[in-house]
Amino acid sequence: MVWDERVAALFRRNLQPTLTYWSVFFSFGLCIAFLGPTLLDLRCQTQSSLSQITWVFFSQQFCLLLGSCLGGVFKRTLSQSLVALFASSLAISVVFAIIPLCHNVVVLAVVMAMAGLAMGCIDTISNMQLVKIYQKDSAIFLQALHFFVGFGALLSPLIADPFLSDTNCILSNSTLNATSNLPHIRKSLVPHHPGNLSYYELPMKGMVVTRVSYAFWIMALINLPVPIAVFFLLYKERLVPCFNNGRRPLLSADELAMETQPAEKDSHSVALQRAPPDRGHDDLLSCCQSKNFRGAPYSYFAVHVAGALVLFMSDGIIGEYSGFVYSYAVEEPLSVVHKVAGYLPSLFWGFITLGRLISIPVSYRMKPATMVSINVVGVLVTFLLLLIFSYSIVFLFVGTACLGLFLSSTFPSMLAYTEDILQYKGCATTVLVTGAAIGEMVLQLLVGSIIHDQGSYSFLVCGMIFGGLAFTFYTFLLFFHRMYPKPSSEMDASSPDKPAMMGDPGLYQG
């Protein structure tokens, strides 16, 4: 891939903040994927039941949603954004370090709730800041951002695996009876939905034998360079109180002198630096204030809602498919061997990560709207084929890989497309991140209940319905895009919500 000189220069000027936001999203991925594989060992550590320990999943996901809603509060200045990212990334390392000390399931749920809040802030702020820096060129950098969350999500289970218990980690008289079912139980656990696992009798009292603490301490050390990187960015911006000699932009005077920009644009950029922070992206509650809607056309609201609903469905599909594909495979009619079925979630996440890596160069050549169109159609067709070939084990693996590829770039492409429609003046990032977080939590619980009542075949039927709804909502978004008024120079000049970088996209603003 060969970048044009403008985008390459933009990336070089913002290299440190861009790499910092990418690394922070690695923390997000590291924290989001460790809980599933380690949950049985944590059950032993807290000496709790399966139904009790799965509430830890729920506390993390609910607070991730809450953090996503409130994350926009910290974007009003660059200082607030970076301090929030520093605190959040440091909190993740602290959480990893203190999890081995949690011997009560309630305490563990509280600790995971703290991690969820930190993850939600990271999710919203990192997306916002990259969109603010690169604007119309943000698609490629958002794809890279979401690759790092996939990389972290792949790495944490690999770190945990050598330290997981091969036998029941609570030694008691019933240990031998439950040991043979342990791998199946581990792969079947999903957020607060033990499903049909309640009939497995796992001991709650006895001698605890687990080495999973080492995995958490290793992840705490691996994550530690991330808050350090954020601190260095704070230091470079002179936002650390001990070194605060006046705020300056990341773009140095020498770099500004090299810019081939008209003099009036330079003076306009200086004026914009002195202007109050833009209100284009706030927390969800601030976005819903009536003053933000004055004079806005109905298509303004429709674009926000339609975009959020597309990601509600697409991220919901990621959550429910990764959570239940193993359970679906081991049940009739496929009856896949437990060990073989255990590869399906890893295959799914592996192709999501691969798809995000492939999408980095692709997004440079292809418009975000085109990528989303391919994705939603691909998801719908894949589920249709999975239903048609529902008795084929081979096609289940092929379909799982295809589904991972199609879902991989949906979020960053939708975010770039929606922000582009709204000219970076709406609340798209906050609304879309919140919609995706709600979908991932709600659809997983919904599908779990349906499978429990209707049987495993409903798993693919639900996926087909959600894929169809995602396609429908995206069609509505395309329609509302055509209805949305095109920006004019007069509107841009008079808009109080105009982002600082509309004058100079190379200038890094808070």
Rosetta blueprint (number, residue, H / E / L):
1 M L
2 V L
3 W L
4 D L
5 E H
6 R H
7 V H
8 A H
9 A H
10 L H
11 F H
12 R H
13 R H
14 N L
15 L H
16 Q H
17 P H
18 T H
19 L H
20 T H
21 Y H
22 W H
23 S H
24 V H
25 F H
26 F H
27 S H
28 F H
29 G H
30 L H
31 C H
32 I H
33 A L
34 F L
35 L H
36 G H
37 P H
38 T H
39 L H
40 L H
41 D H
42 L H
43 R H
44 C H
45 Q H
46 T H
47 Q L
48 S L
49 S L
50 L H
51 S H
52 Q H
53 I H
54 T H
55 W H
56 V H
57 F H
58 F H
59 S H
60 Q H
61 Q H
62 F H
63 C H
64 L H
65 L H
66 L H
67 G H
68 S H
69 C H
70 L H
71 G H
72 G H
73 V H
74 F H
75 K H
76 R L
77 T L
78 L H
79 S H
80 Q H
81 S H
82 L H
83 V H
84 A H
85 L H
86 F H
87 A H
88 S H
89 S H
90 L H
91 A H
92 I H
93 S H
94 V H
95 V H
96 F H
97 A H
98 I H
99 I H
100 P H
101 L H
102 C L
103 H L
104 N L
105 V H
106 V H
107 V H
108 L H
109 A H
110 V H
111 V H
112 M H
113 A H
114 M H
115 A H
116 G H
117 L H
118 A H
119 M H
120 G H
121 C H
122 I H
123 D H
124 T H
125 I H
126 S H
127 N H
128 M H
129 Q H
130 L H
131 V H
132 K H
133 I H
134 Y H
135 Q H
136 K H
137 D H
138 S H
139 A H
140 I H
141 F H
142 L H
143 Q H
144 A H
145 L H
146 H H
147 F H
148 F H
149 V H
150 G H
151 F H
152 G H
153 A H
154 L H
155 L H
156 S H
157 P H
158 L H
159 I H
160 A H
161 D H
162 P H
163 F H
164 L L
165 S L
166 D L
167 T L
168 N L
169 C L
170 I E
171 L E
172 S L
173 N L
174 S L
175 T H
176 L H
177 N H
178 A H
179 T H
180 S L
181 N L
182 L H
183 P H
184 H H
185 I H
186 R H
187 K H
188 S H
189 L L
190 V L
191 P L
192 H L
193 H L
194 P L
195 G H
196 N H
197 L H
198 S L
199 Y L
200 Y L
201 E L
202 L L
203 P L
204 M L
205 K L
206 G L
207 M E
208 V E
209 V L
210 T L
211 R L
212 V H
213 S H
214 Y H
215 A H
216 F H
217 W H
218 I H
219 M H
220 A H
221 L H
222 I H
223 N H
224 L L
225 P H
226 V H
227 P H
228 I H
229 A H
230 V H
231 F H
232 F H
233 L H
234 L H
235 Y H
236 K H
237 E L
238 R L
239 L L
240 V L
241 P H
242 C H
243 F H
244 N L
245 N L
246 G L
247 R L
248 R L
249 P L
250 L L
251 L L
252 S L
253 A H
254 D H
255 E H
256 L H
257 A H
258 M H
259 E L
260 T L
261 Q L
262 P L
263 A H
264 E H
265 K H
266 D H
267 S H
268 H H
269 S H
270 V H
271 A H
272 L H
273 Q H
274 R H
275 A L
276 P L
277 P L
278 D L
279 R L
280 G L
281 H L
282 D L
283 D L
284 L H
285 L H
286 S H
287 C H
288 C L
289 Q L
290 S H
291 K H
292 N H
293 F H
294 R L
295 G L
296 A L
297 P L
298 Y H
299 S H
300 Y H
301 F H
302 A H
303 V H
304 H H
305 V H
306 A H
307 G H
308 A H
309 L H
310 V H
311 L H
312 F H
313 M H
314 S H
315 D H
316 G H
317 I H
318 I H
319 G H
320 E H
321 Y H
322 S H
323 G H
324 F H
325 V H
326 Y H
327 S H
328 Y H
329 A H
330 V H
331 E L
332 E L
333 P L
334 L L
335 S L
336 V L
337 V L
338 H H
339 K H
340 V H
341 A H
342 G L
343 Y H
344 L H
345 P H
346 S H
347 L H
348 F H
349 W H
350 G H
351 F H
352 I H
353 T H
354 L H
355 G H
356 R H
357 L H
358 I H
359 S H
360 I H
361 P H
362 V H
363 S H
364 Y H
365 R H
366 M L
367 K L
368 P H
369 A H
370 T H
371 M H
372 V H
373 S H
374 I H
375 N H
376 V H
377 V H
378 G H
379 V H
380 L H
381 V H
382 T H
383 F H
384 L H
385 L H
386 L H
387 L H
388 I H
389 F L
390 S L
391 Y L
392 S L
393 I H
394 V H
395 F H
396 L H
397 F H
398 V H
399 G H
400 T H
401 A H
402 C H
403 L H
404 G H
405 L H
406 F H
407 L H
408 S H
409 S L
410 T H
411 F H
412 P H
413 S H
414 M H
415 L H
416 A H
417 Y H
418 T H
419 E H
420 D H
421 I H
422 L L
423 Q L
424 Y L
425 K L
426 G L
427 C L
428 A H
429 T H
430 T H
431 V H
432 L H
433 V H
434 T H
435 G H
436 A H
437 A H
438 I H
439 G H
440 E H
441 M H
442 V H
443 L H
444 Q H
445 L H
446 L H
447 V H
448 G H
449 S H
450 I H
451 I H
452 H H
453 D H
454 Q H
455 G L
456 S L
457 Y L
458 S H
459 F H
460 L H
461 V H
462 C H
463 G H
464 M H
465 I H
466 F H
467 G H
468 G H
469 L H
470 A H
471 F H
472 T H
473 F H
474 Y H
475 T H
476 F H
477 L H
478 L H
479 F H
480 F H
481 H H
482 R H
483 M H
484 Y L
485 P L
486 K L
487 P L
488 S L
489 S H
490 E H
491 M H
492 D H
493 A H
494 S H
495 S L
496 P L
497 D L
498 K L
499 P L
500 A H
501 M H
502 M H
503 G L
504 D L
505 P L
506 G L
507 L L
508 Y L
509 Q L
510 G L
